[in-house]
Amino acid sequence: MTTILVTGGTGTLGKLVVPALGDAKVRILSRNANGPDRFACDLMTGEGLAPAVDGADVVVHLAGGPKGDDVATANLVRAAERAGVGHLVFISVIAADAVPLGYFRRKHEAEKLVAAADVPSTILRAAQFHGFCLNAVQAMAKLPIVPVPAINFQPVDAREVAERIARLEVGDPAGRVRDLAGPKVYGMGELVDKYLQVRGRRRGKMPMRIPGAAGKVYRADGNLNLDADTGTRTFEDYLAEQF
């Protein structure tokens, strides 16, 4: 039986990936070992990694956050190399190498660490999840006048990303595979309007120009990949499920 270690197995994506891994023996890496087959570990220091990785055939690296993805990934790669892991699957973000912001830069550094490792790997870049976009518009819609940055998104359903990850895990290491995005492109103003409509609310909107190098990338839609594989569930579908 294949043994799979999942980092971030209790997070938004991990909760969907773990049940999709079928009959494999699944280990979940978390800060607290509060259940069966859970290993307490701090990815930022590497403490607790060795026993979690030891004996794993596949590592699915889903853990991430606003800071430290490169550090955590470096620690995981070293542990996986020492343990002789056969396949490392890593989730990244579309345009990791194009958007000059800290989160994207650290994801790109993590990608390079995974690609250069002595462990065969697969890297999937995905667009922002529907839930990320919903959280953003909910926060902005609390204001009497909603600020609307000039950004377009191609949000994807987390379930479809989880399904792709599960398929990649059982396949051979494939390097960087085709990106995965949602079926439609939306301006931030459209996302706000769709949220307000489903909630039966009205708000004024104030367009905002994003300055600097990041703004230049966003104005050119450099954060998108219109040639990516696409899912089928739209942001409207997601809102209908949530409300």
N, C-alpha and C positions, 0 to 999 in steps of 0.2 A: 504493500500500500504506500502510495506517495505521501510524504510528509511535507506540508506547506506551512511556512511561517508568514504571517500577515502582519505587517506593521500598520498601525492606524486601523486595526480591525474593529474598533468600537466607534469609529468616526462615521461621517455621513456616507462616504463611499464604502468604507470597510464593512459596515452593517449590511450592505447589499451584496458585496463580493463574497463574504464568508459563506452564506447559504448557497451560493451558486457554485461552490467548489466540489460539489458532489460527494463521492465516497472517500475523498482524501482525508488523511489525518491532519487536522488544521490546528496550528498553534497561533495564539493571538498575543502580540506584543502590546503591553500597556504599562502605564506607570504603576499600576497596582495589580498584583496577581490575585484577583478576587473572584476566581472561578476556575473550573477545570480547563486544562490546556492553555492557561494564561501565564505569561512570563512577565514579571516586573522588570522594567528596564528604563533607563534614561538614555535615549539616543544621543542626546547632546554631549554626554560624557562617555558613553559606551558601557557604563556600568550595567551588568546583568545581561549583556548581549551574548556572551560566549555560550552559556547553557541553552539559550533560546535558539541559537543558530545551529548548534551542534546536532548533527543527524538530520537536518532539513535538506530535502531534495530541491525544493524551490522556495525562494523568498519573493513575496509580493510586497513591494514597498509603496505603501499608500500614505504613510504618515507625513504630515506637512503642516506648515503654518506660516505666518507672516515673516518670521525670522528663523534663521538657522538651518534651512533645508540642506545647504551645502555641507555644514558641519555634521549633521545627523547622518547624511548619506555617506560621507567619508568614513565615519565610524562603522556603519553597516557594511560597506563594501569590504573594509579590512577584515571584519569578522567573517563575512561570507567566504572570502578568499581562504582564510585560515581553516575554515570548516569544510572546504571542498564542495560548496553548494553548486549544483548543476545548472541552475537557471535563476536569474534575477529579473523580475518584471517591475518596471518603474513607471509611475504615472507622473506626467509633467503637464505643462500648459502650452497651448498654442501661442506662438510668437515669443517663446521664452528667450530667443536670441535677438529679438527685434525691439521689444519695449524697454526703454532705459529707466526702469524702476527696480527698486531693491528686490521685490518678490520675484520678478521675472529673471533678474540677473542670477539670483541664488538658485532658482530652478535650472537655469542653463548650466551653471557650474556643477550642479548635482548630475545633470545629464552627462556631462563630460566625464565625471568620475565613474559613472556606471559604464559608459561606453569603453573606457580605458581599463576597466577592471579585468582581472584574470578569471572572472566568472562570466560565462556566456549570458547575454542579456537581451531583453526586449524593452523598448521604450515607446510608450504611447503618450502623445500630446492630446489633451482634450480641451474643449472650450469651457468657459465658465458654466457652472451648473445653473439650472433654472432657480434653484433655491438661493444661490448667491445673488442673482438679479432681483429676486423677490425681496430679500433682506435689504438690499440697497434702496429699492423704491419705497419700501415700507418706512425706512428711516427718513427718507427725504419727504415723504408725504405727510409726516407729522407737522411740517412747517406750513404756515399759512400761504407762503409763496414757495413753490417747489423749485430748487435749483436744478437745472438740467444740463449737465456737462455734455459737450459735443463728442459723444462716443457711440459707436455702433457695437453691438454684441451679436453673437450667434450662439445663444445659450443652448446647452444640451441637457437631456434628462440624465440624471445620475444613474438610473437603472440601466440605461443603454450603455453607459460607460462600464458599469459593473459587469454586464453581459460580455462586453468585448474583453475586459480583463480576464474573466474566467476562461474565455476561449484561448486567449494568448497563453495563459498559464499551462494549459495542457499541450500546447504546440511546441515546436522546436524554437530555440532562441532565434530571433529574427532581426536584431538590431532595432533601429528606429522604424516603426511601422507607420502607415498612413494615419494622419490626424483624424480625430473624430469631433464633429461639431453638430449643432442642431440644424433642423431643416430650414430655418428662416433667419434672416438678419433683421434686427430691430435697432432703431435709434433709442437712446435713453428716454427721449420724450414719448415714444410709442409705448415703451414698457410702463412708464408712469401712467399714461392714459388708460392702458388696459387694466392696470391695477385699480385705479380710481373708479373705473366703470364697474368692475366686478364688485367693488365695495360700496357702490352707490354714493360716491363722494365727488366733490368738486374742489379744485384748487387752481390758483393761478400758477403759471410756470414762468421761470426766468432762465433763458438760455445762458450758458456759461462757456467761455472759451478756455480751453486748457492751454496754459503757456508752456514754453520751453520745448526741449527735445521730445518729451513724452507727448505733448500736444501735437507736434508735427507728425509723429507716428500715428496717433489716433485719427487725425484729420485725413490721413492717407489710407485709413483702414488697415494699417500695418499690423494691427492686433488680431486680424481675421485671417482665415485660410479658406477662401471660397472654393478651393479644389479639394477640400477635405472630404472624407466619408461623412455621411450625415445620418443622424437618427431620424425617427419619425414623429416623436412627441414634441409638440410645439409649446411655447410659453403659455398660450391660451389653454391648451390641454392641462398644463400643470396648474394654472390658476383655477380651472374648473374643479380639479380634484381637491385643491386646498380650501376653496370657499364654496 
